[in-house]
Amino acid sequence: MDGVVILVDNKVRDLNSAALIAHHIRHAGIECHLEPLEAYRAVLAAHKPSMIVFNHLTASHLAAFSNRLHEMGVLTAVLPNEGIAYSDDDLEYSAGRYHRNAHIDHFFCWNEHHRGALKRHGFDDQTRIEVVGVPRFDFYFKPWDAIVRGPAPQRRSARPRVLVCTNFIFAQYHGLPKEATDKVFAPWIGKVKVYDDYQAAIDVHWRSRQKLLDYLDALIADGGFDITLRPHPSEDRRFYTDWLESLSPEQRENISFDPNSSITALILNCDLEVSCETCLTALESWIIQKPTIELEFEGHSMFHRPEHARNNVPCGEPSALPALIRAQLENVSPELRERQKRHLQEWCASPNGDSAKRLANVVIEAVKTKRPADWSKLSASDHRRGWKLKFWRALGHAYHYDPFLTLKSILFKDRYKIKKNTYAKSIRPADVERAIKRFAIIT
């Protein structure tokens, strides 16, 4: 019996949940490999899998590849990294409106909205569509919380712990050459209306990120909170480190910067979470009933969704934030709690800790009952990519490692900025080994 390959996009956001799914699959006696997203073609010859789990198949080259996999007898599955699409445009795009020719054997949705859209686009005929919720939310429940929580960090004081989560991903593209940003946004231009003027969205994130510092300054000046600043895994961290270095030693005593820890652990150990407009970290906080405040910026439709915002306490003025935090720590409206619960039910299938297990059970059944793949159809290019993956893995690198990237980034900073950031978020063999070992504590 061949194994399963799960392609991992972002190691900070996605690796733990992929490792949890792999844990369940391996418990059934089936090998499960975790590889970087960029190795999607290389895994074919390197692992000869029964199934490959993608994060999407909405690009034309991926749709074509899925059909080749089908011809060979390799199953394809999709588990989205981001499965909430509030706008119709986003929902239709994520449901394959523009690439209906993709062959998908199994699609794992976060919610019924996505499943309904997939059915409208004809995937119901060839695809087993399952609503499984959000696997990475399993870590808010026992026994999986022990994997990520660790010992609670020692309190620096009796002050409340406030977690500030940022998500100004597009700000990093500000000032880059148009040909570079066109390439980044090409998959959505002309398909999702809000992306047609993506430059406006970049500018909004650039300005909003700067305004965030006013909110942080207000919290630091108040002196009543232990603040943890957590950027989105895809953000440019240098903006925040440069700002932190500008603070005085007295100001730095009230704030810590944590870009790498599990977001689940940070939320579990905080007293209140602050998010920047629409952000999934707010939903995660609702699961364990942490108070949440949503910072308001320019209300751009790409970043602000009213159906999400109504479940948080809004704050549009930096000077008002400290008092608002104290008020929410004292009391959260029962009506607000009920709205949050309904939102989690509608968009995340009421998280209860079994999402990864439900998904893994479907994968296990599919792999055990599938027809054997025809590996004689592997091409010379397939074998070359497979050997490349094995070679770089043996040296501790991801498949798309470029030994000259650091030098290129120094000489041509703007040209290689996106490529450098892409590699930085990729999983390496040591990352996977550490993630898998964490599950040894679960018997």
N, C-alpha and C positions, 0 to 999 in steps of 0.2 A: 504494500500500500504506500503510495506516495504521500508527501506531506502537504502543508499549507504554507503559503507566503503571505504575510501581511505587510503592505507597504506603508511606511511611517513618514509623514510629512514633516512634522516639527517635534523634535525630541522633548522640548519642555512641555508642550501641550499634549502630545499624542502618545508618547512612549509608554507611560504607565498603563493606560487603558489597553494598548496593543499587547503589552506583556500580560495583563490580566486575561485577555481573550486567549492568548497563547497558553497560559497556565491551564485553563479549562480544557483546551484541545489536547494538550500533552497528557493531561490526566486520563484521557480516553485512549492513550497509546498511539497517538498520531503526532508526528513531528511537526513543529510550527516554527518557521523562520521569520525573523523581523529584519527587514531591509529598508534602506532609504528609498524614498519615492522615485528618485532619479534612476534607480536600478531596475525599473519595471521590465525592461527587455532582457537584462542580464540574468535575472532570476530564472528564466525559462530553462537555459542550459545548465546553470549552476546548481539548481535544486530539483529540476524536473518535477514541479509541484502538481498536485491534483487540482488545486484551486489557488488563485491569486486574488487577494482582497485589495481593491483600490479605494482611494478616497473620492474619486469621481471618474466618470467616463464621458464628460461633456465636451472634450476637445476632439477634433476630427481625427487626429493621429491615434488617439487612444481608442476611439470608436473602431477604427480600422484594425487596430491590434487586437481588440476584443473578438472580432470576427475570425482572425487568424487563430486565436486561442481555441475558439469553438471548433474550428476545423480540425485542430490537433487533438481535441478531447480534453482540454484543460478548462475547468470551470472558472467563471469570472463572478466576482461579488463586489458590491459597493457598500462602504460604510462612510457616510459623509463626516468630515471634520466639523463642519458647521451645518447643522440640520434644521435651523429655524429660518424660514423665508417669510417675512411678514408681508412683503409686497408681491403683487401678482407677477410682475416681471421676474423677480428673483425666483419665485416658485416655479414658473414655467421653464426658466433656464435650467434650474437644478433638476427638473424632471425630464430633461433631454429634448426639449422642444426643437433644438437646432441640430441635434445629433441622434435622431430616432433610430438610426441604423446600427447603433451599438448593440452588441449581444451581451446581455447581462442575465446570468442564471439566478442570482440572488441579490436582492436590494434590501438593505437594512435601514429603515427609516427611523427618525426620531419621533415622528408624529403622524396622525391620520391625514393632515393636510398634504404632506409630501406623498403619501401613498395614493391619495385620490388623484393628485396631479400625474403621477406615473401611470395610473390606469387610464386617464384621459388621453395620454400619448401612446397608448397601445402596448406598454410593457407588460401588462397583465397576461398577455397571450403566451409569452415565452419566459417570463420572469416570476420567480416566487418572491413576493413582496411581503416583508415582515416589519411590523412596527415593534422595535425592541427598546426604544428609549435611547438614553445616552450612556454608553458604557463607562465613560470616565466619571460619571456621577455615582457609580457604585462605591467609590472610595469614601463617600460620606456615611457609609453603613458598615456595620460589623459583618464579618471580621476584617474587611478590606481596609477600613480606616487605619488599622495598625500598620499597614504597609507604608503609608505616606505620612502619617501623623508624627511618629517619633515622639520623644519626650517633649512636653511643652517647653518652649524656651523660657528661660528664667526672666521674670519681670524685672525691668530696670527700676520700676517704682510701682506705686499703687495706682498710677494713672491708667485710664482705659486704653486698650490697644485699638488703634484705628488703622485699618488696612485701606490704602488708597490705590486703586487699580486703574491704570491708564491704558488707552487703546488707540493712540494716535499713529496708526501704522503708516498712513499715507504721507505724513510729514517728512519722512525720510526721502521722498522723491522730489521735494521742493528744490528747485534750482538745477535739477539734472537735465541733460539734453533731451529734447522732445523725442528723438528717435529711441532713447532708452525707455522713457515712460510710455510711449506708444506700444512698445513691445510688452510691457508689464500688463497693460489694460486691454490689449488686443482681443483676448477671448470674450470680453463683455461688450465692447463698443459695437453699437448697432443692434444689440440683442437685449441688453438691460438698459433702459432709457437713462437712468441716473448716471451711468458711466459715460455717456456721450460727451459730457463736459467734465471729464475727470479732473482737469486742471483746477476747476473751481473747488472740487472736493479736497484736492491736495492743499490748496491755499487755506481752506477752512481748518483742516487739521493742523497746519502750520501755526495759524493764529491761535487756535484753541489750546494747543500745547503750551504756548507762551502764557495764556491766561491761567492755565492750571497752576503755574508758579505763584500767582496771586492767592489762590486758595491755599496752597501749601504754606506760603508766608504767613497767612492768617492763623493757621493751626500752630505753626512754630512760635509765633509771637504770643499766642495765648498761653502756651506753656503747660496746658492741662492734659496733654495726650502723649502717649508713645505711638509714634507714627511709623508705619512700614509702607514704603513706596514700592509698588510692583508694576513694572511696565509689561505690556503685552509681549509675548515671546517674539513677535515679528517686528517690534519697534527697534529704532536705533538708540541704544543705551547711552551713547556718548553725550547726548543732550542732557540727560539727567546727571551723569557723573560730573560733567563740567559745571552744572549748576550747584551740585552738592559741594564741590571743591571751592566754590565762591562763598560758602557760608562760614561764619565764625565757629570756633570750637564750641561755644555755648549753644549756638543754634543747632549744630550737628548732634548734640546730646539728645535732642528730642525726635530725631528721625533716623531710620535705617533704610538701606536700599537693598532689596532682595529680588534680583531678576531671575534666579535659578531654582529656588526651592519649588516644590510642588504647590500649585495654587490652592489645591485642596487643603494641604497642611496649614497654609497661611490663613485660609478662611476658618478652618476648624479652631485655630488658636487666637483669632481676633475677637474683639467685643462688638465691633461695628465695621461694615464695609462701605466704602465710598467708591462709586464708579463714575465714569465719564460718559454721559448720555447712554445709549443702548449698549449694554455689555453683558456677556454671558455670566460674568462673575456675580452679578446681582442675583440671577436665578440660582446659582450654586449656593449663595448665602441664604436664599429663601428656604432651601431644602432643610437646613438645620436651624431655621428661624433666627438668623442673625439680622439685626436691624440694618437697613440699607438706605443710603442717601445717593441721589443721582445729581451730579453736577451738570448744570445747563450751560451750553455754549451758544452756537449760532443756529441750532435747530435744522441743520442741513438734512434733507430726507435720507441721505445715505447713512447717517449716523444717529438720527433721532427718530424713534418709532413711538407714537403716542400709546399704542396698545401695550408696550413694554413700560413706558415711563409712568403710567398711571398706577403701577404697582410699587413704585419707589417714592420716597419723600424727596421733592425737588429742592434744589438750592441754586439760585442764579447770581448770588452776590457773595464774594469771598468773605466779607466782614460778618455775614450771617451764619457762616458754617459752624464755628465753635458752639454757639448756643443751640443750633439745630441738632448737633451731635448729642449734646447733653440731654436735650429733650427726648430724643429717640432712645437713648440708653435708659431713661427713666420709664418710658412707656411707649409701646407700639400699638397702634390701633388694631383691634380685633377685626374690623372690616378690611383693613389693609392685608392682614394675614390671610384672610379668606380669599381675597382677590389673587394673592400670590399663589395660593394652593390651587386655585382653578386654572391659573396660567400654566403652572407646572403640569397639571393634568392634560391640558389641551396641547401644549407644545413639546412636552418631554415625557409623555406617557407615565406620569406619576412615578418618579424615581423611588425605588425601594431596595436597590442593591443587587438585583438579579439580571440586569441588562446584558452584561457580558456573557453570563451563563446561558441565557436564552439564545443569544447569537451563536455562541459556540456549539450549542446542541444542534442547531440547523446545519452548521458547517460539518460537524462530525457525521451526521446522517447523510449529507450529500456526498462526502468523500468516501464513505464506506460503500455506497451503492452506485457510484459512477462507473462508467465504462473506462477501460484502460486508455491512456493517451497514446498517440502514435508519435513516438520520439524520433522516428526516421525522418520526420518532416523538419527537424531542426536544421537550420542553414549554417554555413560557415561563419556568417556574421553572428549568429546566436552563440556558437561555440566561442568565438573571439570575445564577445561581451562576457560570457560566463567565466572564462579564464581571467579576464580583467577584474571582475568582481572578486574572485578567489584570491588573486594576487594582492590587491589592495587590502582586502580583509586580513590576510596573513600579516600585513605590515601595520595593521591597526587603523586603517583609513576607510572612509566611505568610498563607494564605487566611483564617484565623480571627483575624487581628489585630484588637485592640480598642484604639483610641487612648486610651481612658479607663481602661484596666485598671490602670495604675499608680496613678492617683488613687483608683480604687475600692478597691484593695488597701490603700492607706493609711487610708482612711476606714472600711473594713469588712474588716479583716485576715482573720478566720476565714472569712467568707463567700466570699472570692475567692482563698483560698490555693490550692485545688486547681486552679482555672482558671489562675492565674498559673503554677503549676508545669507545667501541661499545655502552655502556650504556650512556656515556656522550653525544653522538650525538642524542640520542633518545628523542622523544617528550614526555612531561609529560602533565597532564591535565591543569596545569596552563599555559603552553606554548600555547596550543590550544585555551584556553579561551582568552588570550591576542590577538592572531592572528585574531580570529573571531571578536572581539570587534573593531578592527581597521576599519572594513568595515562599521561601524555605521555612519561614516562621509559621506559615499556615499549614496545618496538618489536615 
